[in-house]
Amino acid sequence: MLYQLYETQRAMMSPFSEFASATAKLYSHPLSPFAHVPMSERYSAAFDLLHRLAKEYEKPEFRITSATVNGVEVAVQEQVAVMKPFCRLLRFKRFTDNPKALEVMKSQPTVLVVAPLSGHHSTLLRDTVKSLLHDHKVFITDWTDARMVPASEGPFHLDDYVAYVEEFIRHVGANAHVISVCQPTVPVLAAVSLMASRGEATPRTLTMMGGPIDARRSPTAVNNLAINKSHSWFETNVIHRVPPNFPGAGRRVYPGFLQHSGFVAMNPDRHLSSHYDYFRDLIRGDGESAEAHRQFYDEYNAVLDMPAEYYLDTIKTVFQDFALVNGTWVVRGEPVRPQDITTSALLTIEGELDDISGAGQTRAAHDLCTGVPKSRQFHYDALGAGHYGIFSGRRWREQVYPHLREFIARFDRETVPMAGTAIGEPGPRAATRTTARASAKPTKGSGTNGSIKKAGATKRATRAR
């Protein structure tokens, strides 16, 4: 019933949103007589803000059409490599007729980015993909909005998520490097563990960024909610059925609008300040800051529904039973044993100001992957970075990505022994496990909402986000 009421309200607000948009243009278009009345800038800004508050936000596009490789601009085409009911595996195929750039591209490592299925679309990792394309062949998981999946496709559990990741790794190839961002760190570690336990070849490297490997460490508001509420409470209060006007009518989901409300509730003052600043930017004619606001919230406000089975499994397995770290997780009859991973190098990355996955939650992967030699385990703390800052924005590009790029390049060059064989001494470039800390000092306003922004946006706009 709640979902249906939400859809009814959204349908009623749609004409008002369009009216507000048209009125904003009426007071701002230079050929309109209303653009020359007193306070026209304020009227236009107010109606523009109302339009954005009332509008529906569709899934954004990646909009990645080119990349620079070895100083040469190459074309990029988005292709579907694997199509599954609940996910597409996308490949960003690069093309060029420059022989030198083509030779470099052929020799570059292959990367599989596992995007989170936690409310936002995979386009949230647009900046991640754009950076990676300079030096890698890139694949990414693109999770489907559950309300768009017909009920006839059946349920989707956390075990199915793990199986999807295994299939994608096999498709990309064992020589690939896997990067998991936030939520997928847990199922990705499970998938690679199961592959290792069976004797299958595992990826050359595993990079885990800002994820709840051990949600008991430095618990955040997200962790506390999952711990303080019973499993039945979540099933009763946040699970709803998709209304009849969608292909997935009748499917049980955790609606995206509820997830979005939770996101906003974590930092209401910050969002309120951001919208007020947007209003002032429009009045002053600060188009750059206003556009930075639009780009951020076009992405932030576009959410998807999650399958109920998957969401409830995640709550119980990751945040209540801590099954991965307790060694009690069984996926389709197979125990998850991270200690069986022996040939994949491991890098964990955390943001100093992350208020989604607390300090130490991702680093806990090192305590589980005891089969990986210490010379192949690394950790990186991004100073001044919030949750989004470790994979998007200036800190990602200037601090995190160079470290990740070198990590992948180092272990892409070496010959990785097959599962079950002895590992030789590390090469001359290998190092013992260390914690690399960025030299940049923390800055105010660089928390969770502070890192997805257009380069060059004002300090005030950054603080609001």
DRENDO-1510 file (C-alpha; in Angstrom, 1 decimal, always signed):
<recs>
REC; n; res; u; v; w
REC; 1; MET; +0.0; +0.0; +0.0 .
REC; 2; LEU; +2.8; +2.4; +0.8 .
REC; 3; TYR; +4.4; +1.9; -2.6 .
REC; 4; GLN; +1.1; +2.5; -4.3 .
REC; 5; LEU; +0.6; +5.7; -2.3 .
REC; 6; TYR; +4.1; +6.9; -3.2 .
REC; 7; GLU; +3.4; +6.3; -6.9 .
REC; 8; THR; +0.1; +8.2; -6.7 .
REC; 9; GLN; +1.8; +11.1; -5.0 .
REC; 10; ARG; +4.6; +11.1; -7.7 .
REC; 11; ALA; +2.0; +11.1; -10.5 .
REC; 12; MET; +0.2; +14.0; -8.9 .
REC; 13; MET; +3.5; +16.0; -8.5 .
REC; 14; SER; +4.6; +15.4; -12.1 .
REC; 15; PRO; +2.4; +18.2; -13.6 .
REC; 16; PHE; +3.4; +20.6; -10.8 .
REC; 17; SER; +7.1; +19.9; -11.5 .
REC; 18; GLU; +6.6; +20.6; -15.2 .
REC; 19; PHE; +4.7; +23.8; -14.4 .
REC; 20; ALA; +7.5; +24.9; -12.1 .
REC; 21; SER; +10.1; +24.2; -14.8 .
REC; 22; ALA; +8.2; +26.2; -17.4 .
REC; 23; THR; +7.7; +29.1; -15.0 .
REC; 24; ALA; +11.4; +29.2; -14.1 .
REC; 25; LYS; +12.2; +29.6; -17.8 .
REC; 26; LEU; +9.5; +32.2; -18.2 .
REC; 27; TYR; +11.3; +34.4; -15.6 .
REC; 28; SER; +14.8; +33.8; -17.0 .
REC; 29; HIS; +14.5; +33.7; -20.8 .
REC; 30; PRO; +16.0; +36.9; -22.2 .
REC; 31; LEU; +13.1; +37.2; -24.7 .
REC; 32; SER; +10.4; +36.9; -22.1 .
REC; 33; PRO; +9.0; +40.2; -20.7 .
REC; 34; PHE; +8.8; +38.6; -17.3 .
REC; 35; ALA; +12.6; +38.3; -17.2 .
REC; 36; HIS; +12.8; +42.1; -16.8 .
REC; 37; VAL; +10.4; +42.5; -13.9 .
REC; 38; PRO; +11.9; +43.2; -10.4 .
REC; 39; MET; +13.2; +40.1; -8.6 .
REC; 40; SER; +12.8; +38.0; -11.7 .
REC; 41; GLU; +16.0; +36.1; -10.8 .
REC; 42; ARG; +14.5; +35.1; -7.4 .
REC; 43; TYR; +11.3; +34.0; -9.0 .
REC; 44; SER; +13.2; +31.9; -11.6 .
REC; 45; ALA; +15.5; +30.4; -9.0 .
REC; 46; ALA; +12.6; +29.5; -6.7 .
REC; 47; PHE; +10.6; +27.7; -9.4 .
REC; 48; ASP; +13.7; +25.9; -10.7 .
REC; 49; LEU; +14.4; +24.6; -7.2 .
REC; 50; LEU; +10.7; +23.5; -6.8 .
REC; 51; HIS; +11.0; +21.7; -10.1 .
REC; 52; ARG; +14.0; +19.7; -9.0 .
REC; 53; LEU; +12.4; +18.9; -5.6 .
REC; 54; ALA; +9.3; +17.6; -7.3 .
REC; 55; LYS; +10.6; +15.9; -10.4 .
REC; 56; GLU; +11.2; +12.2; -10.9 .
REC; 57; TYR; +14.9; +11.2; -11.4 .
REC; 58; GLU; +15.5; +8.5; -14.0 .
REC; 59; LYS; +18.5; +6.3; -14.2 .
REC; 60; PRO; +21.4; +8.4; -15.6 .
REC; 61; GLU; +23.6; +7.3; -18.5 .
REC; 62; PHE; +27.3; +6.7; -18.1 .
REC; 63; ARG; +28.0; +9.2; -20.9 .
REC; 64; ILE; +31.5; +8.0; -21.4 .
REC; 65; THR; +32.4; +8.3; -25.1 .
REC; 66; SER; +36.2; +8.8; -25.1 .
REC; 67; ALA; +39.3; +8.2; -23.0 .
REC; 68; THR; +42.9; +9.2; -23.3 .
REC; 69; VAL; +45.4; +6.3; -23.7 .
REC; 70; ASN; +49.1; +7.0; -23.9 .
REC; 71; GLY; +48.3; +10.6; -24.8 .
REC; 72; VAL; +45.9; +9.7; -27.6 .
REC; 73; GLU; +42.2; +10.2; -27.4 .
REC; 74; VAL; +40.3; +7.0; -28.2 .
REC; 75; ALA; +36.6; +6.3; -28.7 .
REC; 76; VAL; +34.7; +4.3; -26.1 .
REC; 77; GLN; +31.6; +2.3; -26.8 .
REC; 78; GLU; +29.4; +0.8; -24.1 .
REC; 79; GLN; +28.7; -2.9; -24.8 .
REC; 80; VAL; +26.6; -5.6; -23.0 .
REC; 81; ALA; +29.0; -8.5; -22.4 .
REC; 82; VAL; +26.6; -10.7; -20.4 .
REC; 83; MET; +22.8; -10.3; -19.9 .
REC; 84; LYS; +21.2; -11.7; -16.8 .
REC; 85; PRO; +17.7; -11.1; -15.4 .
REC; 86; PHE; +19.0; -9.0; -12.5 .
REC; 87; CYS; +22.2; -7.6; -13.9 .
REC; 88; ARG; +24.1; -6.7; -17.1 .
REC; 89; LEU; +27.8; -7.0; -17.4 .
REC; 90; LEU; +28.9; -4.0; -19.3 .
REC; 91; ARG; +32.2; -3.6; -21.2 .
REC; 92; PHE; +33.6; -0.2; -22.1 .
REC; 93; LYS; +35.3; -1.1; -25.4 .
REC; 94; ARG; +37.9; +1.3; -26.6 .
REC; 95; PHE; +38.6; +1.9; -30.3 .
REC; 96; THR; +41.4; +3.7; -32.2 .
REC; 97; ASP; +43.3; +3.6; -35.5 .
REC; 98; ASN; +46.5; +4.9; -33.9 .
REC; 99; PRO; +48.9; +1.9; -34.0 .
REC; 100; LYS; +50.9; +3.0; -30.9 .
REC; 101; ALA; +47.8; +3.6; -28.8 .
REC; 102; LEU; +46.3; +0.3; -30.0 .
REC; 103; GLU; +49.4; -1.6; -29.0 .
REC; 104; VAL; +49.3; -0.1; -25.5 .
REC; 105; MET; +45.6; -0.9; -25.2 .
REC; 106; LYS; +46.2; -4.5; -26.0 .
REC; 107; SER; +48.8; -4.9; -23.3 .
REC; 108; GLN; +46.8; -3.2; -20.5 .
REC; 109; PRO; +45.3; -5.1; -17.6 .
REC; 110; THR; +41.6; -6.1; -17.6 .
REC; 111; VAL; +39.5; -4.9; -14.6 .
REC; 112; LEU; +36.1; -6.1; -13.4 .
REC; 113; VAL; +34.4; -3.4; -11.3 .
REC; 114; VAL; +31.6; -4.8; -9.1 .
REC; 115; ALA; +29.3; -2.0; -8.4 .
REC; 116; PRO; +27.1; -1.9; -5.3 .
REC; 117; LEU; +23.5; -3.1; -5.3 .
REC; 118; SER; +22.5; -0.8; -2.5 .
REC; 119; GLY; +20.0; +1.7; -3.8 .
REC; 120; HIS; +21.9; +3.7; -6.4 .
REC; 121; HIS; +22.6; +2.8; -10.0 .
REC; 122; SER; +26.1; +1.7; -11.2 .
REC; 123; THR; +26.5; +5.1; -12.9 .
REC; 124; LEU; +27.5; +6.3; -9.4 .
REC; 125; LEU; +30.9; +4.8; -10.3 .
REC; 126; ARG; +31.1; +6.9; -13.5 .
REC; 127; ASP; +34.3; +8.7; -12.3 .
REC; 128; THR; +35.8; +5.3; -11.3 .
REC; 129; VAL; +35.3; +3.9; -14.8 .
REC; 130; LYS; +36.5; +7.1; -16.5 .
REC; 131; SER; +39.8; +7.0; -14.6 .
REC; 132; LEU; +40.3; +3.2; -15.1 .
REC; 133; LEU; +39.8; +3.5; -18.9 .
REC; 134; HIS; +43.1; +5.4; -19.3 .
REC; 135; ASP; +45.1; +2.4; -18.2 .
REC; 136; HIS; +42.8; -0.7; -18.3 .
REC; 137; LYS; +40.2; -2.7; -20.2 .
REC; 138; VAL; +37.1; -2.2; -18.1 .
REC; 139; PHE; +34.0; -4.2; -17.3 .
REC; 140; ILE; +31.3; -3.2; -14.7 .
REC; 141; THR; +28.2; -4.8; -13.2 .
REC; 142; ASP; +25.0; -2.8; -14.0 .
REC; 143; TRP; +22.3; -4.0; -11.6 .
REC; 144; THR; +18.7; -3.9; -12.8 .
REC; 145; ASP; +16.0; -2.1; -10.9 .
REC; 146; ALA; +14.0; -4.9; -9.3 .
REC; 147; ARG; +10.7; -3.3; -10.2 .
REC; 148; MET; +11.6; -3.8; -13.9 .
REC; 149; VAL; +12.2; -7.5; -13.5 .
REC; 150; PRO; +9.0; -9.6; -14.1 .
REC; 151; ALA; +8.0; -11.8; -11.1 .
REC; 152; SER; +8.2; -14.8; -13.5 .
REC; 153; GLU; +12.0; -14.5; -13.2 .
REC; 154; GLY; +11.8; -15.7; -9.7 .
REC; 155; PRO; +13.5; -14.5; -6.5 .
REC; 156; PHE; +17.1; -13.1; -6.2 .
REC; 157; HIS; +19.0; -14.0; -3.1 .
REC; 158; LEU; +22.4; -13.1; -1.8 .
REC; 159; ASP; +23.6; -16.5; -2.9 .
REC; 160; ASP; +22.4; -15.6; -6.5 .
REC; 161; TYR; +24.5; -12.4; -6.2 .
REC; 162; VAL; +27.6; -14.5; -5.4 .
REC; 163; ALA; +26.8; -16.8; -8.3 .
REC; 164; TYR; +26.6; -13.9; -10.6 .
REC; 165; VAL; +30.0; -12.6; -9.5 .
REC; 166; GLU; +31.5; -16.0; -10.1 .
REC; 167; GLU; +30.1; -16.1; -13.6 .
REC; 168; PHE; +31.3; -12.7; -14.4 .
REC; 169; ILE; +34.8; -13.4; -13.2 .
REC; 170; ARG; +34.9; -16.6; -15.4 .
REC; 171; HIS; +33.7; -14.5; -18.3 .
REC; 172; VAL; +36.3; -11.8; -17.9 .
REC; 173; GLY; +39.1; -14.4; -17.2 .
REC; 174; ALA; +41.3; -15.4; -14.3 .
REC; 175; ASN; +44.0; -12.8; -15.4 .
REC; 176; ALA; +41.6; -10.0; -14.5 .
REC; 177; HIS; +41.7; -7.7; -11.5 .
REC; 178; VAL; +38.5; -7.4; -9.5 .
REC; 179; ILE; +37.5; -4.1; -7.8 .
REC; 180; SER; +34.5; -4.2; -5.4 .
REC; 181; VAL; +33.1; -0.9; -4.1 .
REC; 182; CYS; +31.1; -0.8; -0.8 .
REC; 183; GLN; +28.4; -3.4; -0.5 .
REC; 184; PRO; +29.9; -6.0; -2.9 .
REC; 185; THR; +33.1; -6.4; -1.0 .
REC; 186; VAL; +31.3; -9.2; +1.0 .
REC; 187; PRO; +29.8; -11.2; -1.9 .
REC; 188; VAL; +32.9; -10.7; -4.0 .
REC; 189; LEU; +35.1; -12.1; -1.3 .
REC; 190; ALA; +32.7; -15.0; -0.9 .
REC; 191; ALA; +32.7; -15.7; -4.7 .
REC; 192; VAL; +36.5; -15.7; -4.9 .
REC; 193; SER; +36.7; -17.9; -1.8 .
REC; 194; LEU; +34.4; -20.5; -3.3 .
REC; 195; MET; +36.4; -20.5; -6.5 .
REC; 196; ALA; +39.6; -20.9; -4.6 .
REC; 197; SER; +38.1; -23.8; -2.5 .
REC; 198; ARG; +37.2; -25.6; -5.6 .
REC; 199; GLY; +40.7; -25.2; -7.1 .
REC; 200; GLU; +39.6; -22.7; -9.8 .
REC; 201; ALA; +41.9; -19.9; -10.9 .
REC; 202; THR; +41.2; -16.7; -9.0 .
REC; 203; PRO; +41.7; -13.1; -10.1 .
REC; 204; ARG; +45.3; -11.7; -10.1 .
REC; 205; THR; +44.2; -9.0; -7.6 .
REC; 206; LEU; +41.3; -8.2; -5.3 .
REC; 207; THR; +40.7; -4.5; -4.4 .
REC; 208; MET; +38.1; -3.9; -1.7 .
REC; 209; MET; +36.9; -0.3; -1.2 .
REC; 210; GLY; +34.8; +0.9; +1.7 .
REC; 211; GLY; +32.9; -2.3; +2.4 .
REC; 212; PRO; +31.4; -4.0; +5.5 .
REC; 213; ILE; +33.7; -7.0; +5.7 .
REC; 214; ASP; +33.4; -6.9; +9.5 .
REC; 215; ALA; +30.5; -4.6; +10.4 .
REC; 216; ARG; +31.3; -5.0; +14.1 .
REC; 217; ARG; +34.2; -2.6; +13.8 .
REC; 218; SER; +33.6; +1.1; +14.2 .
REC; 219; PRO; +29.8; +0.7; +13.7 .
REC; 220; THR; +28.1; +3.5; +11.8 .
REC; 221; ALA; +24.4; +4.6; +11.7 .
REC; 222; VAL; +23.9; +2.0; +9.0 .
REC; 223; ASN; +25.3; -0.8; +11.1 .
REC; 224; ASN; +23.4; +0.3; +14.2 .
REC; 225; LEU; +20.1; +0.2; +12.5 .
REC; 226; ALA; +20.7; -3.3; +11.3 .
REC; 227; ILE; +21.8; -4.4; +14.7 .
REC; 228; ASN; +19.0; -2.8; +16.7 .
REC; 229; LYS; +16.1; -4.0; +14.6 .
REC; 230; SER; +15.1; -7.6; +14.3 .
REC; 231; HIS; +15.0; -9.5; +11.0 .
REC; 232; SER; +11.2; -9.7; +11.2 .
REC; 233; TRP; +11.1; -5.9; +11.7 .
REC; 234; PHE; +12.8; -5.3; +8.3 .
REC; 235; GLU; +10.5; -7.8; +6.6 .
REC; 236; THR; +7.4; -6.1; +8.0 .
REC; 237; ASN; +8.3; -2.5; +7.7 .
REC; 238; VAL; +10.5; -1.9; +4.7 .
REC; 239; ILE; +9.5; -4.7; +2.2 .
REC; 240; HIS; +6.7; -3.8; -0.2 .
REC; 241; ARG; +5.2; -5.1; -3.5 .
REC; 242; VAL; +5.8; -3.4; -6.8 .
REC; 243; PRO; +2.6; -1.6; -8.1 .
REC; 244; PRO; +0.8; -2.9; -11.2 .
REC; 245; ASN; +2.2; -0.1; -13.5 .
REC; 246; PHE; +5.7; -1.7; -13.6 .
REC; 247; PRO; +7.0; -4.9; -15.3 .
REC; 248; GLY; +7.8; -6.4; -11.9 .
REC; 249; ALA; +4.3; -6.0; -10.6 .
REC; 250; GLY; +3.8; -8.0; -7.5 .
REC; 251; ARG; +7.5; -8.6; -6.8 .
REC; 252; ARG; +8.6; -8.0; -3.2 .
REC; 253; VAL; +11.2; -5.3; -3.0 .
REC; 254; TYR; +13.0; -2.8; -0.7 .
REC; 255; PRO; +11.8; +0.3; -2.5 .
REC; 256; GLY; +14.4; +2.8; -3.7 .
REC; 257; PHE; +12.5; +5.7; -2.3 .
REC; 258; LEU; +12.8; +4.3; +1.2 .
REC; 259; GLN; +16.5; +3.9; +0.8 .
REC; 260; HIS; +16.8; +7.4; -0.5 .
REC; 261; SER; +14.9; +8.7; +2.5 .
REC; 262; GLY; +17.4; +7.0; +4.7 .
REC; 263; PHE; +20.3; +8.5; +2.8 .
REC; 264; VAL; +18.9; +12.0; +3.2 .
REC; 265; ALA; +18.0; +11.4; +6.9 .
REC; 266; MET; +21.6; +10.7; +7.7 .
REC; 267; ASN; +22.6; +14.3; +6.8 .
REC; 268; PRO; +19.5; +16.5; +6.5 .
REC; 269; ASP; +21.2; +19.7; +7.4 .
REC; 270; ARG; +23.8; +19.2; +4.7 .
REC; 271; HIS; +21.2; +18.6; +2.1 .
REC; 272; LEU; +19.1; +21.6; +3.2 .
REC; 273; SER; +22.1; +23.8; +3.0 .
REC; 274; SER; +23.0; +22.4; -0.4 .
REC; 275; HIS; +19.6; +23.3; -1.9 .
REC; 276; TYR; +19.7; +26.7; -0.4 .
REC; 277; ASP; +23.1; +27.3; -1.8 .
REC; 278; TYR; +21.8; +26.2; -5.2 .
REC; 279; PHE; +19.0; +28.8; -4.9 .
REC; 280; ARG; +21.6; +31.5; -4.2 .
REC; 281; ASP; +23.9; +30.3; -7.0 .
REC; 282; LEU; +21.0; +30.7; -9.5 .
REC; 283; ILE; +20.2; +34.2; -8.3 .
REC; 284; ARG; +23.9; +35.3; -8.6 .
REC; 285; GLY; +24.2; +33.6; -12.0 .
REC; 286; ASP; +26.9; +31.2; -10.8 .
REC; 287; GLY; +26.3; +28.6; -13.5 .
REC; 288; GLU; +29.3; +26.5; -12.6 .
REC; 289; SER; +28.3; +25.8; -9.0 .
REC; 290; ALA; +24.6; +25.4; -10.0 .
REC; 291; GLU; +25.6; +22.8; -12.6 .
REC; 292; ALA; +27.8; +20.9; -10.1 .
REC; 293; HIS; +24.7; +20.7; -7.8 .
REC; 294; ARG; +22.5; +19.4; -10.6 .
REC; 295; GLN; +25.1; +16.7; -11.6 .
REC; 296; PHE; +25.4; +15.5; -8.1 .
REC; 297; TYR; +21.7; +15.3; -7.3 .
REC; 298; ASP; +20.8; +13.9; -10.7 .
REC; 299; GLU; +22.9; +10.9; -9.6 .
REC; 300; TYR; +22.1; +11.0; -5.9 .
REC; 301; ASN; +18.3; +11.1; -6.3 .
REC; 302; ALA; +18.2; +8.4; -9.0 .
REC; 303; VAL; +17.6; +5.2; -7.0 .
REC; 304; LEU; +16.5; +1.6; -7.7 .
REC; 305; ASP; +14.5; -1.1; -5.9 .
REC; 306; MET; +16.3; -4.1; -4.4 .
REC; 307; PRO; +14.9; -7.6; -4.4 .
REC; 308; ALA; +13.5; -8.3; -1.0 .
REC; 309; GLU; +15.2; -11.7; -0.7 .
REC; 310; TYR; +18.6; -10.2; -1.4 .
REC; 311; TYR; +18.1; -7.3; +1.0 .
REC; 312; LEU; +16.9; -9.4; +3.9 .
REC; 313; ASP; +19.7; -12.0; +3.3 .
REC; 314; THR; +22.3; -9.2; +3.4 .
REC; 315; ILE; +20.9; -7.7; +6.6 .
REC; 316; LYS; +21.0; -11.1; +8.3 .
REC; 317; THR; +24.3; -12.5; +6.9 .
REC; 318; VAL; +26.4; -9.3; +6.9 .
REC; 319; PHE; +25.0; -7.1; +9.7 .
REC; 320; GLN; +23.4; -9.4; +12.2 .
REC; 321; ASP; +25.1; -12.8; +12.0 .
REC; 322; PHE; +28.5; -11.5; +10.8 .
REC; 323; ALA; +28.6; -14.9; +9.0 .
REC; 324; LEU; +31.7; -14.1; +6.9 .
REC; 325; VAL; +34.0; -13.2; +9.8 .
REC; 326; ASN; +32.5; -15.9; +12.1 .
REC; 327; GLY; +33.2; -18.6; +9.5 .
REC; 328; THR; +29.5; -19.7; +9.4 .
REC; 329; TRP; +28.5; -18.6; +5.9 .
REC; 330; VAL; +27.4; -21.4; +3.6 .
REC; 331; VAL; +26.5; -20.6; +0.0 .
REC; 332; ARG; +24.4; -23.3; -1.7 .
REC; 333; GLY; +25.9; -26.0; +0.5 .
REC; 334; GLU; +29.5; -24.7; +0.2 .
REC; 335; PRO; +31.3; -23.1; +3.2 .
REC; 336; VAL; +32.9; -19.7; +2.5 .
REC; 337; ARG; +36.6; -20.0; +3.3 .
REC; 338; PRO; +38.6; -16.8; +2.6 .
REC; 339; GLN; +41.7; -18.6; +3.9 .
REC; 340; ASP; +41.7; -20.8; +0.8 .
REC; 341; ILE; +42.6; -17.8; -1.4 .
REC; 342; THR; +46.4; -18.0; -2.0 .
REC; 343; THR; +47.3; -16.5; -5.3 .
REC; 344; SER; +45.3; -13.2; -5.5 .
REC; 345; ALA; +47.0; -10.1; -4.2 .
REC; 346; LEU; +44.8; -8.1; -1.8 .
REC; 347; LEU; +44.4; -4.3; -1.4 .
REC; 348; THR; +41.9; -2.7; +0.9 .
REC; 349; ILE; +41.0; +1.0; +0.8 .
REC; 350; GLU; +39.2; +3.0; +3.4 .
REC; 351; GLY; +38.2; +6.7; +3.6 .
REC; 352; GLU; +39.2; +8.6; +6.8 .
REC; 353; LEU; +35.8; +10.2; +7.1 .
REC; 354; ASP; +33.6; +7.3; +5.8 .
REC; 355; ASP; +30.3; +7.3; +7.7 .
REC; 356; ILE; +28.9; +4.4; +5.8 .
REC; 357; SER; +31.6; +1.7; +6.4 .
REC; 358; GLY; +33.5; +2.6; +9.5 .
REC; 359; ALA; +37.3; +2.4; +10.0 .
REC; 360; GLY; +38.6; -1.1; +10.0 .
REC; 361; GLN; +35.5; -2.7; +8.5 .
REC; 362; THR; +37.2; -3.2; +5.1 .
REC; 363; ARG; +40.7; -3.8; +6.4 .
REC; 364; ALA; +39.3; -6.9; +8.2 .
REC; 365; ALA; +39.6; -8.8; +5.0 .
REC; 366; HIS; +43.4; -9.2; +5.8 .
REC; 367; ASP; +42.5; -11.1; +8.9 .
REC; 368; LEU; +40.4; -13.5; +6.9 .
REC; 369; CYS; +42.6; -14.1; +3.9 .
REC; 370; THR; +45.4; -15.8; +5.8 .
REC; 371; GLY; +46.4; -17.9; +2.8 .
REC; 372; VAL; +47.6; -14.7; +1.0 .
REC; 373; PRO; +51.2; -14.0; +1.8 .
REC; 374; LYS; +51.8; -10.8; +3.8 .
REC; 375; SER; +54.0; -9.6; +0.9 .
REC; 376; ARG; +50.9; -9.5; -1.2 .
REC; 377; GLN; +48.6; -7.7; +1.2 .
REC; 378; PHE; +48.2; -3.9; +1.2 .
REC; 379; HIS; +46.0; -1.3; +2.8 .
REC; 380; TYR; +45.4; +2.3; +1.9 .
REC; 381; ASP; +43.8; +5.1; +4.0 .
REC; 382; ALA; +42.6; +8.1; +2.0 .
REC; 383; LEU; +42.9; +11.1; +4.3 .
REC; 384; GLY; +40.1; +13.6; +4.2 .
REC; 385; ALA; +37.9; +11.3; +2.0 .
REC; 386; GLY; +34.3; +10.3; +2.9 .
REC; 387; HIS; +32.6; +7.2; +1.6 .
REC; 388; TYR; +32.1; +8.6; -2.0 .
REC; 389; GLY; +35.5; +10.2; -2.0 .
REC; 390; ILE; +37.3; +6.9; -2.2 .
REC; 391; PHE; +35.9; +6.2; -5.7 .
REC; 392; SER; +34.8; +9.5; -7.1 .
REC; 393; GLY; +35.9; +13.1; -7.2 .
REC; 394; ARG; +39.2; +14.8; -6.6 .
REC; 395; ARG; +40.5; +12.6; -3.8 .
REC; 396; TRP; +39.8; +9.5; -5.9 .
REC; 397; ARG; +41.6; +10.9; -8.9 .
REC; 398; GLU; +44.6; +12.4; -7.1 .
REC; 399; GLN; +45.1; +10.1; -4.1 .
REC; 400; VAL; +43.4; +6.7; -4.5 .
REC; 401; TYR; +43.6; +5.9; -8.2 .
REC; 402; PRO; +47.3; +6.4; -8.6 .
REC; 403; HIS; +47.9; +3.9; -5.7 .
REC; 404; LEU; +45.3; +1.4; -7.2 .
REC; 405; ARG; +46.8; +1.7; -10.7 .
REC; 406; GLU; +50.3; +0.9; -9.4 .
REC; 407; PHE; +49.0; -2.0; -7.4 .
REC; 408; ILE; +47.3; -3.5; -10.4 .
REC; 409; ALA; +50.3; -2.9; -12.7 .
REC; 410; ARG; +52.7; -4.5; -10.2 .
REC; 411; PHE; +50.8; -7.8; -10.0 .
REC; 412; ASP; +49.7; -7.9; -13.6 .
REC; 413; ARG; +53.4; -8.1; -14.6 .
REC; 414; GLU; +54.2; -11.1; -12.5 .
REC; 415; THR; +53.5; -14.7; -13.2 .
REC; 416; VAL; +50.8; -15.9; -10.8 .
REC; 417; PRO; +51.1; -19.5; -9.7 .
REC; 418; MET; +48.1; -21.8; -10.1 .
REC; 419; ALA; +45.9; -22.6; -7.1 .
REC; 420; GLY; +47.5; -25.3; -4.9 .
REC; 421; THR; +51.1; -24.6; -5.9 .
REC; 422; ALA; +53.8; -23.0; -3.8 .
REC; 423; ILE; +54.3; -19.3; -4.0 .
REC; 424; GLY; +57.9; -18.2; -4.6 .
REC; 425; GLU; +59.7; -15.2; -3.1 .
REC; 426; PRO; +58.2; -11.8; -3.9 .
REC; 427; GLY; +59.8; -9.9; -6.8 .
REC; 428; PRO; +62.0; -6.9; -6.3 .
REC; 429; ARG; +59.0; -4.5; -6.4 .
REC; 430; ALA; +56.9; -6.4; -3.9 .
REC; 431; ALA; +56.7; -5.0; -0.4 .
REC; 432; THR; +55.5; -6.1; +3.0 .
REC; 433; ARG; +52.1; -5.1; +4.0 .
REC; 434; THR; +52.0; -1.4; +4.7 .
REC; 435; THR; +49.6; +1.4; +5.3 .
REC; 436; ALA; +50.0; +4.2; +2.7 .
REC; 437; ARG; +48.5; +7.4; +3.8 .
REC; 438; ALA; +47.8; +10.4; +1.5 .
REC; 439; SER; +49.7; +13.5; +2.4 .
REC; 440; ALA; +46.7; +15.8; +1.9 .
REC; 441; LYS; +45.3; +17.2; +5.1 .
REC; 442; PRO; +41.6; +16.7; +5.9 .
REC; 443; THR; +39.3; +19.5; +4.9 .
REC; 444; LYS; +36.0; +20.6; +6.2 .
REC; 445; GLY; +33.0; +19.2; +4.4 .
REC; 446; SER; +34.7; +16.1; +2.9 .
REC; 447; GLY; +32.4; +13.5; +4.4 .
REC; 448; THR; +30.0; +11.1; +2.7 .
REC; 449; ASN; +28.3; +13.7; +0.5 .
REC; 450; GLY; +31.3; +15.7; -0.1 .
REC; 451; SER; +33.2; +13.9; -2.8 .
REC; 452; ILE; +30.9; +13.6; -5.9 .
REC; 453; LYS; +31.2; +17.0; -7.3 .
REC; 454; LYS; +32.4; +18.8; -10.4 .
REC; 455; ALA; +36.1; +19.8; -10.3 .
REC; 456; GLY; +36.3; +23.4; -9.5 .
REC; 457; ALA; +33.0; +23.8; -7.7 .
REC; 458; THR; +33.1; +26.3; -4.9 .
REC; 459; LYS; +34.2; +25.4; -1.4 .
REC; 460; ARG; +30.7; +26.2; -0.1 .
REC; 461; ALA; +29.1; +23.9; -2.6 .
REC; 462; THR; +31.5; +21.1; -1.6 .
REC; 463; ARG; +30.7; +21.6; +2.1 .
REC; 464; ALA; +27.0; +21.3; +1.3 .
REC; 465; ARG; +27.5; +18.0; -0.4 .
</recs>
